[in-house]
Amino acid sequence: MNTSTTNARSINGHILATLIYFDIFKHPLTLEEIHQFAHIRSSLEEVKEILTKLTRDKIIFKHQNYYSLTNDVSQVERRIAANKRAKQRMKTALRNSKYISKLPFVRGVFLSGTIAKGVMYEDSDIDFFVITEANRLWVSKMAMKLFKVVFLLNSRRDFCYNYLLSNDRLEIEEQNLYTATELVTLIPTYNYELYQEFTSVNDWYKKHYPNRLLKDASHIVSTKRSTFQRISEGLLDNAFGDWLNTTFMNHMQRKYEKKYAKVLSKKERAIALRSTPHASKVHPRHYQKSFLNRFEECLKAFEQKHKLVLKQHIR
């Protein structure tokens, strides 16, 4: 067997694994997206050639410019509607990004979740990934909470800050396919230089997505620290600020433990509800774990149905 044939089969497997991953979300992909999310270094032409063959063999299906495992045009219609909704809600996302960027000790703001992937469904929230100054993460989070309650009437739909990191500990602890997907789809809206540093520190994502191009600075909405930010930070750059930061962190730790002790184990809470001086993550459904388990099941089911071996194509 020659090298080109072996490489084509390998790319074939990685493409199918990519489609299986997104099929769990009922999310068909374009040629360019499949190339970007393939788990193997490849050219766009190689991916296109293999997609043509897979479509001809009716292993996958194509409607308009979208490929999926399901011969269901309604999924494509759903995706197109979600793309349109995301564009409409981007204005709100960028406006709220600018607000967040002006809060105390905020150093970087990125859009995450569905809107970062260019889709918004009717029940989707606008999610934010925020990087803060070291030793003031919880002061920043408290400021975001106050802003959300007072000015946005506690609207989760337009303002969901579910992951914060401090700028002295930028590496993501859980390094897997799910977190890599979330990382490479982030859209930077404040402090592009910090986004570049963050992705450089977390360059392990390349193991999963070697073709992936990171985002440019086209969505940056704010580049300077606000007067309010400078004044408030000056007032909290002292022992009182230290006390406030620690007190709010301890309060949230107790709150999560009380609320989720019967739902998640201590080990699961440490991941899904991380509350440390360097990170705050609020994912009470621990979706990362359940999704990766689901992906494993779908891989096995596809292998059995088509008499293929795909596990070797997942890193």
HELIX and SHEET records of a PDB file:
HELIX    1   1 THR A    3  ASP A   23  1                                  21    
HELIX    2   2 LEU A   31  PHE A   37  1                                   7    
HELIX    3   3 LEU A   44  ARG A   56  1                                  13    
HELIX    4   4 VAL A   73  SER A  101  1                                  29    
HELIX    5   5 GLY A  113  ALA A  116  1                                   4    
HELIX    6   6 LEU A  137  PHE A  151  1                                  15    
HELIX    7   7 LEU A  177  VAL A  184  1                                   8    
HELIX    8   8 TYR A  192  VAL A  201  1                                  10    
HELIX    9   9 TYR A  205  HIS A  208  1                                   4    
HELIX   10  10 THR A  227  LEU A  236  1                                  10    
HELIX   11  11 ALA A  239  TYR A  260  1                                  22    
HELIX   12  12 LYS A  266  ALA A  272  1                                   7    
HELIX   13  13 TYR A  287  HIS A  306  1                                  20    
HELIX   14  14 LYS A  311  HIS A  313  5                                   3    
SHEET    1   A 2 PHE A  61  HIS A  63  0                                        
SHEET    2   A 2 TYR A  66  SER A  68 -1                                        
SHEET    1   B 6 ILE A 187  TYR A 190  0                                        
SHEET    2   B 6 VAL A 106  SER A 112 -1                                        
SHEET    3   B 6 ASP A 127  THR A 132 -1                                        
SHEET    4   B 6 CYS A 160  SER A 166  1                                        
SHEET    5   B 6 ALA A 279  LYS A 281 -1                                        
SHEET    6   B 6 SER A 275  THR A 276 -1                                        
END                                                                             
